[in-house]
Amino acid sequence: MEPLPDRAAELLASVGAPPRLVAHLRLVHDVAHRLTGRLAAAWPALEFDRAAVLFGAATHDIGKALHPAELSGPGAEHEPAGHRLLLERGVPEELARFARDHAAWDAPGATVEDLLVSLADKVWKGKRVEALEMLLVERLAAVGGQEPWAAFMTLDDILADLAAGADARLAYQSRHPVE
């Protein structure tokens, strides 16, 4: 598994992030690392800030350190809380926003980086979200000079391969205590 970016690991330690949260963020970050690498290889003309995606994947749920009930149950209070937490610790808005916006991938103006953080947060557990994937397919087809169906086929192969490891990732996360 890819190690978390140093700054993300420092932030998680500074807020006393529970082991399950750290495990989850490591898993999503690892999937984001693999996803961005494969996309860059398949679509070299696709412009995105890989470091921002990886940092976003590594910190998108940091607000759950303040709302630990959301580690094992539903809730979205962690989103604005995580955003504020990151800003208070000197993280620039362009990176802190992933904590607030990772569930808002369909908002107007969503960037490729937004889509990739959201996609990694879905596919790590084997979840496929067609509408999210199609937003990315539109961009991939445009930069690759492809028909959307051709871009979808390549993306689908990448995501299916990543999703295949979901059971092992879920088991890894479950081995870590919520508190």
C-alpha positions as CSV (number, residue, x, y, z in Angstrom):
1,M,0.0,0.0,0.0
2,E,1.3,3.5,-0.9
3,P,2.2,5.5,2.2
4,L,0.2,8.6,2.9
5,P,1.7,12.0,1.9
6,D,3.8,13.2,4.8
7,R,1.6,16.3,5.4
8,A,-1.6,14.2,5.5
9,A,0.0,11.7,7.9
10,E,1.1,14.6,10.2
11,L,-2.4,16.1,10.1
12,L,-4.1,12.8,11.0
13,A,-1.7,12.3,13.9
14,S,-2.2,15.9,15.1
15,V,-6.0,15.4,15.3
16,G,-5.8,12.0,16.9
17,A,-7.5,10.3,14.0
18,P,-8.9,6.9,15.0
19,P,-7.2,3.8,13.5
20,R,-10.2,3.0,11.3
21,L,-10.1,6.4,9.8
22,V,-6.4,6.2,9.1
23,A,-6.9,2.8,7.5
24,H,-9.7,4.1,5.4
25,L,-7.7,7.1,4.2
26,R,-4.7,4.9,3.4
27,L,-6.9,2.7,1.3
28,V,-8.6,5.5,-0.6
29,H,-5.2,7.1,-1.1
30,D,-3.7,3.9,-2.5
31,V,-6.6,3.5,-4.9
32,A,-6.2,7.1,-6.0
33,H,-2.5,6.5,-6.6
34,R,-3.2,3.5,-8.8
35,L,-6.1,5.2,-10.6
36,T,-4.2,8.3,-11.4
37,G,-1.2,6.4,-12.6
38,R,-3.3,4.3,-14.9
39,L,-5.3,7.3,-16.2
40,A,-2.1,9.2,-16.9
41,A,-0.8,6.2,-18.9
42,A,-4.0,5.7,-20.9
43,W,-4.7,9.4,-21.5
44,P,-1.3,11.3,-21.4
45,A,-3.1,14.5,-22.5
46,L,-5.3,14.5,-19.4
47,E,-4.3,17.4,-17.3
48,F,-4.8,17.1,-13.6
49,D,-2.9,17.8,-10.4
50,R,-1.9,14.3,-9.2
51,A,-0.5,15.6,-5.9
52,A,-3.8,17.4,-5.1
53,V,-5.8,14.3,-5.9
54,L,-3.6,12.2,-3.7
55,F,-3.7,14.7,-0.8
56,G,-7.5,15.0,-1.2
57,A,-7.9,11.2,-1.1
58,A,-5.7,11.0,2.0
59,T,-7.6,13.7,3.9
60,H,-11.2,13.7,2.4
61,D,-12.7,12.2,5.6
62,I,-10.5,13.9,8.2
63,G,-13.6,15.5,9.7
64,K,-14.6,12.1,11.0
65,A,-11.9,12.5,13.6
66,L,-14.3,15.1,15.0
67,H,-17.4,13.1,14.2
68,P,-16.4,9.5,14.9
69,A,-19.9,8.2,14.8
70,E,-19.8,8.7,11.1
71,L,-17.0,6.1,10.9
72,S,-19.6,3.4,11.4
73,G,-22.8,5.1,10.5
74,P,-24.3,7.7,8.1
75,G,-23.7,11.4,8.3
76,A,-22.2,14.3,6.6
77,E,-21.2,16.6,9.5
78,H,-17.6,15.5,8.9
79,E,-17.5,17.3,5.5
80,P,-17.7,21.0,6.7
81,A,-15.9,20.0,9.9
82,G,-13.0,18.5,7.9
83,H,-12.8,21.5,5.6
84,R,-12.6,23.9,8.6
85,L,-10.1,21.7,10.4
86,L,-7.7,21.6,7.4
87,L,-8.0,25.4,6.9
88,E,-7.3,26.0,10.6
89,R,-4.1,23.9,10.2
90,G,-2.8,25.9,7.3
91,V,-3.9,23.7,4.4
92,P,-4.7,25.9,1.4
93,E,-8.4,26.1,0.2
94,E,-7.6,24.3,-3.1
95,L,-6.6,21.2,-1.0
96,A,-8.9,21.6,2.0
97,R,-12.0,21.7,-0.3
98,F,-11.8,18.0,-0.9
99,A,-12.9,17.3,2.7
100,R,-16.0,19.4,2.1
101,D,-16.8,18.6,-1.5
102,H,-15.9,14.9,-2.0
103,A,-19.6,13.9,-2.1
104,A,-20.5,16.8,-4.4
105,W,-18.9,15.4,-7.6
106,D,-21.9,16.4,-9.6
107,A,-21.8,20.0,-8.7
108,P,-21.3,22.6,-11.5
109,G,-17.7,23.3,-12.0
110,A,-16.4,20.0,-10.6
111,T,-12.8,19.5,-11.7
112,V,-11.1,16.4,-12.9
113,E,-9.4,16.4,-9.5
114,D,-12.8,16.4,-7.8
115,L,-14.0,13.5,-9.9
116,L,-10.9,11.5,-9.2
117,V,-11.0,11.9,-5.4
118,S,-14.7,11.0,-5.5
119,L,-14.1,8.0,-7.8
120,A,-11.3,6.7,-5.6
121,D,-13.6,7.0,-2.6
122,K,-16.2,4.8,-4.4
123,V,-14.1,2.2,-6.1
124,W,-11.9,1.3,-3.1
125,K,-14.9,-0.6,-1.8
126,G,-16.0,-1.9,-5.2
127,K,-18.8,0.7,-5.6
128,R,-19.5,1.9,-9.2
129,V,-21.4,5.1,-9.8
130,E,-22.4,5.4,-13.4
131,A,-23.2,9.1,-13.4
132,L,-19.8,9.9,-11.8
133,E,-17.9,7.7,-14.2
134,M,-19.7,9.2,-17.2
135,L,-18.6,12.7,-16.1
136,L,-15.1,11.5,-16.2
137,V,-15.6,9.6,-19.5
138,E,-16.7,12.9,-21.2
139,R,-13.4,14.5,-20.2
140,L,-11.3,11.5,-21.2
141,A,-13.0,11.2,-24.6
142,A,-12.4,14.9,-25.3
143,V,-8.7,14.8,-24.4
144,G,-8.1,11.5,-26.1
145,G,-10.0,12.3,-29.3
146,Q,-12.1,9.3,-28.7
147,E,-15.8,8.4,-28.9
148,P,-17.2,8.2,-25.4
149,W,-17.9,4.5,-25.6
150,A,-14.2,3.9,-26.3
151,A,-13.1,6.0,-23.3
152,F,-15.7,4.2,-21.2
153,M,-14.3,0.8,-22.2
154,T,-10.8,1.7,-21.1
155,L,-12.0,3.3,-17.9
156,D,-14.3,0.4,-17.1
157,D,-11.4,-2.0,-17.4
158,I,-9.3,0.1,-15.0
159,L,-12.1,0.5,-12.5
160,A,-13.1,-3.2,-12.7
161,D,-9.5,-4.1,-11.9
162,L,-9.3,-1.7,-9.0
163,A,-12.7,-2.8,-7.7
164,A,-11.6,-6.4,-7.7
165,G,-9.5,-5.8,-4.6
166,A,-12.4,-4.4,-2.6
167,D,-13.0,-7.4,-0.3
168,A,-9.4,-7.3,0.9
169,R,-9.5,-3.6,1.4
170,L,-12.8,-3.8,3.3
171,A,-11.3,-6.6,5.5
172,Y,-8.2,-4.5,6.2
173,Q,-10.3,-1.5,7.2
174,S,-12.5,-3.6,9.5
175,R,-9.5,-4.9,11.4
176,H,-8.9,-1.4,12.7
177,P,-10.9,-0.1,15.7
178,V,-13.2,2.8,15.3
179,E,-11.8,4.4,18.5
